[in-house]
Amino acid sequence: MEENVTDTKVVTKSLNKVNEYDDITNNYKFEKSTGQIPPHHDVHIDMEISQTLKVGNDLHVILKASNQSNRPRTLAV
C-alpha cells in the first residue's frame, strides 16, 4: 500500500455493469483523513514451486513462514 501518491487509482472491470469499471482504490490505499494505521507485516511467507511442473501433474508447494514478531502466530493451510 502506498501513501501520499497523487492521481493513482485502482480500477477493475465491473461485474454489474457492461463496459464500465469500479473504482476500488480505497481497498488498497489509505485516505489521509481516516487516521488508519497501516498494517504491520510481521510474518514473512515464501512460496516455492517446482519449475518443471507439467499439465496434469500434482502441484507441490513449499511454504516457508518466518514469524518476525515476539508474539505467537498460527498458520492454517
C-alpha positions in Angstrom: 0.0 0.0 0.0 1.3 3.4 -0.9 0.8 6.7 1.0 1.0 10.2 -0.4 0.5 9.1 -4.0 -1.1 11.6 -6.3 -3.6 10.7 -9.1 -3.3 7.0 -8.7 -6.4 4.9 -9.0 -7.0 1.1 -8.9 -9.9 0.1 -11.1 -11.4 -3.3 -12.1 -14.0 -4.3 -14.6 -17.5 -4.1 -13.2 -19.4 -7.3 -12.6 -22.7 -5.5 -12.6 -22.3 -3.0 -15.5 -21.3 -3.8 -19.1 -18.2 -1.8 -20.3 -17.8 0.1 -17.0 -15.2 -0.1 -14.3 -15.4 0.1 -10.5 -13.0 2.2 -8.6 -11.5 0.1 -5.8 -8.7 2.5 -4.9 -9.8 2.7 -1.2 -9.5 -1.0 -0.8 -5.7 -0.7 -1.4 -4.8 2.9 -0.3 -5.5 4.7 3.0 -7.1 8.1 2.8 -5.1 10.7 4.7 -8.1 11.9 6.8 -9.1 8.4 8.1 -6.3 8.2 10.7 -5.9 4.5 9.9 -2.6 2.9 10.8 -1.1 0.8 8.1 -0.8 -2.9 8.8 2.4 -4.1 10.4 3.8 -7.0 8.4 5.5 -9.2 11.0 5.2 -12.6 9.3 7.2 -13.3 6.2 6.0 -16.1 3.9 8.0 -17.6 0.9 6.4 -19.9 -1.6 8.5 -22.3 -3.7 7.0 -24.1 -6.7 8.9 -26.6 -8.9 10.0 -25.1 -12.3 9.3 -28.4 -14.0 5.5 -28.6 -13.5 3.6 -30.2 -16.4 -0.1 -30.2 -17.2 -1.9 -32.9 -15.3 0.9 -33.4 -12.7 0.3 -32.7 -9.0 1.4 -29.3 -7.8 3.8 -29.4 -4.8 4.2 -26.1 -3.0 6.7 -25.4 -0.2 5.7 -22.7 2.2 8.3 -21.2 4.5 6.9 -18.9 7.1 9.0 -16.8 9.4 7.5 -15.1 12.4 9.3 -11.8 12.8 7.4 -10.7 15.9 7.6 -11.7 19.6 4.0 -12.9 19.6 2.9 -16.5 18.6 1.3 -16.8 15.2 -0.8 -19.7 13.7 -0.6 -20.7 10.0 -3.6 -22.6 8.6 -3.3 -24.1 5.2 
